[in-house]
Amino acid sequence: TNASGWREDGRCRRLLAEVWYPGEKETPFQRDPPLPPHLAGWLTDARLRAALAARFSLPGWVMRHLGSVKRVACRSLRFADGLPLAPILVFSHGYGGVRVQNETLACELASRGWVVVGVDHAGDAAGVFYDQAWNAAPGLERQLLSHAYDGYVRAHGEFAASMDELHELRHAQLDIRVADLSAIVDTLAALHAAGTGPPGSGLGEWRLFEGRLDLDSVHVGGHSFGGGTAIEALNRDNRFVSGFALDPWLFPLSESLREGGTEKPLLMVSAPRCIEAKNKARREAFAAASCEERGNVALRDVVVPLSEHHDFHDFVLIAPLAMQWLGAAGKAQKDELLARINGMVLDWLEAFADDRAPSARRLMEFDDAWFFPAAAS
C-alpha cells in the first residue's frame, strides 16, 4: 500500500489516496524521497483518530487503539512481476469516513492481482491531513470543510432551509466526489502510460504502475454516500465498467439517474434498516427502473439480514464496542458477516474483470452463490 497526494491544479484540490497492489515480498520500491518500508498501524495519525471520535460523538480514547492495529499490507514494495495487467477498483468512503475503511476488501483484491485506490474526499472525510499546507477550493468546499462532522440531521438546520436546498447542496457535493474519482483514473492512466503523474499532480516520476494496469477494466465502489457516489460515477464516466454500492445513500443522486435507472452493471448490498426513511423506497424504485425500463440484466439488489449500516466496513471488526454502543452494528457475527459481504463483492467484480458482458451462466452462478433475488427486509 502506498499513500499519495494527487492534485488537480484546475480545481486547486489535493487528493490524499491509499493504493493497494500486488507486491514482491521484501523488495522495496525505490523512490525519491523514499517512503517508510512498513506501516506499523492502521490509523497512525492521532489527529485522524480524534477526528473519527468527533465524527461519532465519542470520547477520544475510544479510537486511540486504532493506531496499534496491525495491517496485513506492507508499504512501498515493488510491484509483483509475472502478472497480467491489473484491473482497477476506485473506492469512495461514506460521509465522515476514511480512505482505508474497507482495507480488508482492498487487501483481498490486491492479493488477486488488482490495484485498489481509496481516496479521502476532502470536505466530508472524517479528517484529511497533509504534510504541508494546501488551498481548499472556495465557496462550497470551505463550507463543507467547516461542517465536516455534523452529519445529516444537523445539516438540515445548518446547511439548508428546505429539503430542496439540502438536495442542491448534497448534489453539488456529489459532483465534487465524482470528479475526485475521475481524477484518480486520469492519474492512473498517466502513470501507466509514462510513469509520471499528470501535469501539476506533484507526483513526478513514479514508475511503480508503468505498463502494469488494465485501463479497460476499471471499476468503482463505495459505502453509504460513497455508494451513491459510485453509482453516479459509474454513469457519468464511461471508463468505469461495473460498480458496487454498500448500503448506498441515494438521496444525492441526480434526479434523472434516481428515477430513470442505469444500464451499467451494478451490485447494491444493503442493510434491512435504512439510514434514511425514504432510502429503501428510492433504492427499490431505482432498481426497478434499471431492470424494467432500461432492461438491465446485470443489476443485483440484495438485503443482508441482521446487518446495520456500519457492518459494511472494517470499523465493525476493529472498533466493535464503539459500533455497538452507537447502535450502528447488527446482531450477526461480525467477522463472518463482513467476510460474506466482501466475498459477494469479490465475486461480482471478478465476473466483470475480464469481460464487460459476462455470460448469463456466470451471472446465474453468482446468483446461486449469493442468495438472489434480494432477501425480504
N, C-alpha and C positions, 0 to 999 in steps of 0.2 A: 504494500500500500504506500502511496505517496500523497502528500498534501501539497497542493499547488494553488497559487493565486493567479487567476486568469482575468485580465482586464480588457474591457472594450472601451477604447478612447471615445468613441462616438457617444456613449451614454455616461461616461465618467463613472462607471460602475465596475467595481472589482469583485470577482467571484472567488470564493475560497472553496476548493474542491478536494475530495479524497478519492484516490484512484486505486482500485484493487485489480491485480493482474496475475497471471501465472508466472512465477519466478523460479529461477535456478537456486537451489538451496545453497546458502553460504557463499554466494557470488555477488557481492555488492556492485551495483551500477555506479560508475564513476561520473560525477557531475561537479561542476564548479559554480558556486560553492558546494562542498559536499553536504549531504544530508546525514543525520544520525542513522546508524545501521538498524536500530530496533526501536519499537515503541513499547515502553515498559507498561503503560497503562492505556485504558480505553479513552478516558477523558482526562488528560493530564493538566489541562489549563484550569486552575482554580476559579478563574473568572467565569468560565463557561459552566462549571458545576454550580456556582452561585446563581447564575442566570437561570439555569434549569430549575433550581429550587424556587426561585421567584416566579417562574412560569407556572408552577403548580401550587403556588402559595404555601410552600413548605419551608420549615427552618433549614438553614444552610447545611447543618450537619447531616441531614438525611441523604444528601447526594455526595458527601465527602468521599465515600468509599469507591466511587466510580473511577477515581484516579488510580486505584490499585488493581482494578480489574485487568487481568492479563488477556492479551489479544492472541488470536491464532496467527494473524498475519505478521510478517516482518517488513521492515521498511527498506526501500532502496535496493532491492535485489535486482539482478539482471533478468531481463525477460527470458523465459524458458525457450530454448531452441527446439527445432524439430516439430513445431506445432503448425496446424493450418491457421489461416488468417482468423483473428479473434472476433467473434460477434461482440456487440457493444450494448450495454444497458446504461441509460442515464436515469438516475433516481432522484425524485423530488420529495422532500420531507413535508410533514404537516405543519400547520400553523404553530409556531413556537417550538418546532422540532430542531433536529441537528442532522448534519450530513452523514453521520456514522450510525444513525439509529437502527438501521437494518443491516448491520455488518455480518450477521450470521448468513443471511441470504447472499450478500456480496462475496463472502469468502467461499461459499459453496459454488457459486458461479465461476469465480476465478479458478477454483480447483478443476473445473471442467473446461478451461480454456477461454473463458470470457474476460473482457475488460469491463469493469463496472465503475461508473463515476457517480459519486454522491456530492451534491452541491448545496452549500448554505445559501438560502435566499436572503440576502441582507435586507433587513427591514421587517421580516417576520420570523426569522430563525430565533431560537432561544437567545443566542448571542453569537456575534461574529467578531473575532479578534484577530487583527493583522499585526505583522511585525513592525509596520510603520504606518504613519497617518495616511488617510485616504479621504477623498472627497465624495460624499454621497450626492446623488442627483437631487436637484431642488424640488420643492413642492411636495408632491405625493410621497416621494421616497422619505423625506425627512419627517413628514407627518407619521408615516408608518413606523419609522425608527423610534420616534418619541413615545409610541404606544405599543412597543414590541411584545409586551407580555400581558396585555389587557384581556385578550380573549374575546369570544363572540358576544357574551352577554353585556359586558361593559362597553363594547363597541357601539351598541345601539345608542347609548347616551353620549359617547364621546366623539364618535365619528360622524353620525348622521342623524338628521331629524326625522327621517322616514325610511321605510324599507326600500323605497326606490333609490334614495340617496345611498343607502348602505350597499345595495346591489351595484350601483355605479362605482363606488369606491372599491369593492371587492373585485369587480370585473377589471378595473384598472390595475389592481394589484396582480390579478391573474395574468394580464398582459405582460407585466414585468417578469413574472415567474416563467412564462412560456419562452420569452426572449432569452432568459438565462439558459434554459435547456438547449435552445437552438445555438446559442453562443458556444456551449460546450461541444456540440457536434462540429461546429466550424473549426474549433481549436484542434479537436482530434483529427479532423481531415487534414489540416495543415501539418500536424506532427507526423501523420502517416506519410504524407507526400514528400516532405522535405526535411523532417527532423527539426523544424523550428516552429515556434508559435506564430500566430498571425501578427501583422504589424501592430505595435502598441500593446501587445499582450504582456510584455515583460518576461516571457519565458526564455527568449533567446534560443540558443542551440540546445536541444533536448532530444536525443536520438533514441530514446527508450522505445518509442512506438513507431519508429520509421519502418514502413513496409510490413507492419505487424497486424493491421486492423482490417476487418471486413466491413467496408463502408456501405455495402449492400445489405447488411444485416444489423441495423441499428434499431434498438427497442427502447421503450420508455415505460416507467412505472412510478408509483408513489403511494403515499398513505395520507388519508384524510384530505386536507386541502391539496396536498401533493398528488393524491389520486385524481382529484378534479383537474389539477394542472396537467397530469399525464394524459388525461382524456382530451383536453383541449389541444395540447401539443401534438398528440397523435394525429389530429385532424387538420392542424394548421401547417405542420412541417412534413412534407411528403417523404422525407428521409427516414422517418420512423415507420418501421414495418408492422410492428404489433405493440400492444401495450397491456398493462395490468394496473388495476386500481384497488388498493386495500382499504376497505370501509370508506369509500370516497365521499367527499362533500361536494354535492352537485350544485349548490346554490350559486356559486360564482360563474358557472359556465355561461357562455353566450347563449342567448335565447334560441337562436336558430339550431344550435347543436343540441341543447337540452330538449327541445321539442321535436326536432327532426331526426335525431339519432345519428349513428355513424355507420359507415360501410367498412371501417377498418377492423381487423382482428383485435378483440378486447376481452380480457378476463376481469370481472368485478367480483371481489370476495368481501363479504360484509358481515357485520355482527347483527343479531336479531334486533337489538335496540339501537335506534339511530341516534346520531349526535344532535340531530335537529328534527323536530316533529314531522316536517314535511319531506325529509330527505328520502324516506322509504318510497313514498309515492313518486317522487321525482325520479328515483333510480329505476323503479319498475316501469314508469312511462317512457323513460329514455331507452330501456332495454326493449320494450315493445315496439317503439318507433324504429329502432335499429333493425329488429328482426322482421317486422311486418311491412313497414313502409320502404325500408332500404334493402330488404332481402338479405340481411347479413346472417350468414350461416356460421360465422366464426365469432360470435359473441356469446359469452358464457356469464351467467349471473348466479352466484351461489351464496347462500347464507350459512355461516358456520355456527351450529348450535353451541350454546353455553359460552359464547365468546362476548367480549366487550370491545369498545373502540381501541383500547390500548393493548389488546392482546396481539396486535399485528406488527409489533416491532420489539426490539431486544430489551427495552426497559422492563418488560414484564418478567424477564429472566434475571436481569441484573439488579433491579430495584423492586422486587415483588411486593415487599411490605408497603412501600410508598404507593404503588399502584392499587393495592387492595384498600389501603387507607382512604384513597381518593374515590373508591368505588369505580375505578377505571379498568379493572380486570375482571374477567368472568370466573366461573367456577370450575372450568376444565383444568386438567393437569397442564401446567404452563409449557414445559419442555415438549410434551407430546403435541400440544395444540400448535405451537409455533413451528415445530417440525412438519406438521401436516400442512399448514398454510404455505411454508416455504417449498415443500415438495410439490404442491399444486402449482405454484408459480414457476418452479424449475421446469416441470413437465410442459407447461404452457409455452414458455419461452423457447425451449428446445424443439418444440413442434414447429416453430416458425423460424428457427435459427438458420436452417439450410434451405428452406423453401417458403416463399411468401404465401403459397396456397397449398398447405399440406393436404394429403389425400383425405377423403371422407372417412376412410378406415382409421387413419391415425387420430382424427378428431373423435371418432367413436370410442377408440381405445382410451383416450383421455377422459371422455365422459364416464366410461365404465369404471375407471380408476378413482374418479373423484366425485362420485355420487350426484351427478347431474341428472335431471334438472334440479334447480335450487331447492334446498330444503325449506319447508314452510316455516315462517317466522311468527 
